[in-house]
Amino acid sequence: MADTSTLITCTEFADQGAIVRVTSHKLHEHESALLIAEMKAYLDASDRNLIAADFEQVEFISSAALGAMVTMNTELAKRGGRLVMLNLSDDAMQVIKLTKLDKLIPIAKDLNGAQKTLLK
């Protein structure tokens, strides 16, 4: 039986913006690959390129999931867009700061901050 679970829900804002809420509580390697596929499919279908990735429901983020965000950041840059991550757990923030991922992808504390960063 095929896995048809959806890992994201999307809400659009402004002309090119979207909030992509990650609905999985844990992002291991398998979920990270699905996350990339679902986000790319959404980008292709919606033509949105300013993405706020909301991790509020996520309790665990693997290194593969952080790699997925780098992949999505690169994909969005190719499309002339940007990615902001928000609502990350304290553990995820520690890893992000250690790896200096926050120097590549902006981190926002909340949705309002993410939207302001994207719409600059």
Secondary structure, 3 states (H helix, E strand, C coil): CCCCCCCEEEEEECCCEEEEEECCCEECHHHHHHHHHHHHHHHHHHCCCEEEEECCCCCEECHHHHHHHHHHHHHHHHCCCEEEEECCCHHHHHHHHHHCHHHCCCEECCHHHHHHHHCC
